[in-house]
Amino acid sequence: MRGSKMAQDGNGVDDGFVRLMPKEFHATRGVEDWSVLFWGAHVFYRTASFAQAAEFMAGIARAAALVGHDPDVDVRPEGVTVRTFTRVDGALSAVDAALAAAVSEEAHRLGLTSDPTMLQISGIAVAQDANLDTRPFWEAVFGYRRVGDEDLIDPLRRGPHLWFHELRNPRPGRGRTHIDLSVPAAEAEKRVQAAVAAGGRIASSNAPYWWTMASPDNHGVDIAGWADFEE
Ligand SMILES: C[C@H](O)[C@H](O)[C@H]1CNC2=NC(N)=NC(=O)C2=N1
């Protein structure tokens, strides 16, 4: 599958850890609230206030200290998003499952509930001619760093990543860049249907792994659920 992004794109980086595939991650007890998207395992818990989000943040910090692995955390008054990964390309290991379970325990202690419909990772896919390398330009413009041969990422993992792929046959009516959206597997098709209801079109379907969508004026968006089922 084209989608074995994370497997292939450890990109020669063998950090000597035992990779936990998404299917194995999901088989771990206590991580039921989590989804595996591009760049790691993610969860979103709703909070009633910023103060409650901060209280949860303190619990997350305790969980991280206990497990010995630090997550990325996005704190908003509406809720808290947590991401864990082991390798820079988002590949997981057992420690991510342990941290995920510990974070969920803290959330449940506070009575928080997760909402997977709030999870998504967006990226910009840039097509380039086979013998052209435009990565240095994009690296300079964004101030991004390389991960493997195909991706550039925000060093603090905030903005969308850039993915470089070869421009295959010219595709009139579709530009040289498209948007990638990685969502929980259970959300992908709903998102496709919502996009169609809003005037979009399915240009090609690789259901349930990914759909290539076109906006009413032919901008491309790929909606991907595959990261959540990789075995
Ligand atoms: C829809 C499809 O899953 C996406 O276009 C994938 C394909 N493979 C990919 N591979 C890499 N390395 N980065 C990506 O962002 C990416 N996106």
The ligand as a Tripos MOL2 file, in Angstrom:
@<TRIPOS>MOLECULE
LIG
   17    18     1     0     0
SMALL
NO_CHARGES

@<TRIPOS>ATOM
      1 C1         -3.4080   10.1010    0.9260 C.3       1 LIG1
      2 C2         -2.0740    9.5620    1.2710 C.3       1 LIG1
      3 O1         -2.1560    8.7910    2.4090 O.3       1 LIG1
      4 C3         -1.0800   10.6720    1.5260 C.3       1 LIG1
      5 O2         -0.9090   11.4350    0.3340 O.3       1 LIG1
      6 C4          0.2460   10.1430    2.0350 C.3       1 LIG1
      7 C5          0.9550    9.2350    1.0920 C.3       1 LIG1
      8 N1          2.2970    8.9620    1.5460 N.pl3     1 LIG1
      9 C6          2.9900    9.8560    2.2610 C.2       1 LIG1
     10 N2          4.2670    9.6500    2.5790 N.2       1 LIG1
     11 C7          4.9900   10.5330    3.2410 C.2       1 LIG1
     12 N3          6.2770   10.2830    3.5000 N.pl3     1 LIG1
     13 N4          4.4330   11.6560    3.7000 N.2       1 LIG1
     14 C8          3.1280   11.9560    3.4790 C.2       1 LIG1
     15 O3          2.6420   13.0080    3.9150 O.2       1 LIG1
     16 C9          2.3490   11.0370    2.7340 C.2       1 LIG1
     17 N5          1.0720   11.2160    2.4720 N.2       1 LIG1
@<TRIPOS>BOND
     1     1     2 1
     2     2     3 1
     3     2     4 1
     4     4     5 1
     5     4     6 1
     6     6     7 1
     7     6    17 1
     8     7     8 1
     9     8     9 1
    10     9    10 2
    11     9    16 1
    12    10    11 1
    13    11    12 1
    14    11    13 2
    15    13    14 1
    16    14    15 2
    17    14    16 1
    18    16    17 2
@<TRIPOS>SUBSTRUCTURE
     1 LIG1         1 GROUP 0 **** ****
